[in-house]
Amino acid sequence: MKKIIYIVGIGILATLASCSTTTNLGNISKLGGKQTSLSNTKWEVVDAMKTNAKPYISFDPETGLSGNAGCNKIFSQNITIQSQGGDFSVKDISSTRMACPSMDMNIERNFIKILESADKYVVVKNTLELYKGNILLMKFQKVN
């Protein structure tokens, strides 16, 4: 049952993060190259679905990653982000424990799993893309 919920949740997040066409599959050619620093930036998930959940992340050199996974606040100080090669690692994400609608909770669990599985990032203009190897996991839009 957990496996089914996990697969459905990944599908929901993939839909949230994907573009409505298959022509935009990310910027794979930029993987491994020098990237824009993520220091002192805030990013919101590109949302293709109409849900109450509006996940976002921000990066601070002193406090690490913080944000909102859709309902609960998230945070981690166990992050490694190197702009030289676009390396990205976030581990041990913690969150508050507010009760939320079940769909939002599924999105949250999978949002955190995807953040923790990403190992590369690419920034093109105001878009942040997270990858696992050469597989695009999620897209974010920069928030000013």
C-alpha positions in Angstrom: 0.0 0.0 0.0 2.8 2.4 0.9 4.5 1.6 -2.5 1.2 2.5 -4.3 0.9 5.8 -2.4 4.6 6.6 -3.1 4.1 5.9 -6.9 0.9 8.0 -7.0 2.6 10.8 -5.1 5.6 10.8 -7.5 3.1 11.0 -10.3 1.4 14.0 -8.7 4.7 15.8 -8.2 5.8 14.9 -11.7 2.6 16.5 -13.0 3.2 19.5 -10.7 6.7 20.0 -11.9 6.3 19.2 -15.6 5.5 21.4 -18.5 2.2 20.8 -20.3 4.1 19.7 -23.4 6.8 17.1 -23.9 9.1 19.5 -25.9 10.6 21.1 -22.7 12.5 18.3 -21.0 14.8 20.5 -19.1 18.3 21.8 -19.8 20.2 18.5 -19.7 23.0 20.0 -21.8 23.9 22.4 -19.0 24.3 19.6 -16.4 27.7 19.5 -14.7 28.6 23.0 -15.9 29.0 26.2 -13.8 25.7 27.3 -12.3 24.3 30.4 -10.7 24.7 30.4 -6.9 21.5 29.5 -5.0 22.6 31.6 -2.0 19.9 33.9 -0.7 17.3 32.8 -3.3 13.7 31.6 -3.1 12.0 29.2 -5.5 8.4 28.0 -5.9 7.5 24.8 -7.6 6.2 25.3 -11.1 2.5 24.3 -10.6 0.6 22.6 -13.4 -2.2 21.4 -11.1 -4.6 23.5 -9.1 -4.1 22.4 -5.5 -3.8 24.3 -2.2 -0.2 23.1 -1.9 2.4 25.7 -3.0 5.8 24.2 -2.2 8.8 26.5 -2.2 12.4 26.4 -1.0 15.0 29.1 -0.1 18.7 28.9 0.5 20.6 30.9 3.1 24.4 30.4 3.6 23.9 30.5 7.4 20.7 28.6 8.0 20.7 26.2 5.0 17.5 25.2 3.3 14.1 26.4 4.5 10.7 26.5 2.9 7.3 25.0 2.8 6.4 21.6 1.5 2.8 22.6 0.8 1.4 22.8 4.4 4.3 22.3 6.7 7.5 24.3 7.0 10.7 22.4 6.1 14.3 23.0 6.9 17.8 21.4 6.7 21.3 22.4 7.6 22.7 19.3 5.9 23.1 20.8 2.4 25.9 20.9 -0.1 25.5 23.1 -3.1 28.4 23.7 -5.4 27.8 26.1 -8.2 31.1 25.1 -10.0 29.6 21.8 -11.2 26.0 22.2 -10.2 26.3 19.7 -7.4 23.2 19.5 -5.2 22.7 17.6 -2.0 20.0 18.1 0.7 19.7 15.5 3.5 17.9 15.2 6.8 15.0 17.5 6.0 12.9 18.1 9.0 9.4 19.6 9.1 6.7 20.9 11.3 3.8 18.5 11.9 0.6 20.3 11.2 -2.4 18.3 10.0 -3.2 19.0 6.4 -5.6 17.6 3.7 -4.5 14.2 2.6 -3.6 15.2 -0.9 -1.3 18.0 0.4 0.3 15.5 2.8 1.1 13.1 -0.1 2.6 16.0 -2.1 4.7 17.0 1.0 6.1 13.5 1.5 7.1 13.2 -2.1 8.4 16.7 -2.4 10.8 16.0 0.5 11.8 12.6 -1.1 12.6 14.3 -4.4 14.6 17.1 -2.7 16.6 14.5 -0.9 17.2 12.4 -4.0 18.4 15.3 -6.3 22.1 15.4 -7.0 22.5 18.2 -9.6 20.9 21.5 -10.4 20.6 23.8 -13.4 19.6 27.5 -13.3 18.4 29.1 -16.6 17.2 32.6 -16.2 14.5 32.4 -13.5 14.1 28.6 -13.6 15.7 26.1 -11.2 15.8 22.5 -12.3 16.7 19.6 -10.0 18.0 16.4 -11.4 18.9 12.9 -10.3 21.7 11.9 -12.8 20.3 13.2 -16.1 16.6 12.8 -15.1 14.7 16.0 -14.4 12.9 15.7 -11.1 11.4 19.1 -10.5 11.2 22.7 -11.8 11.0 25.9 -9.7 10.3 29.5 -10.6 12.4 32.2 -8.9 10.4 34.3 -6.4 11.5 37.9 -5.9 
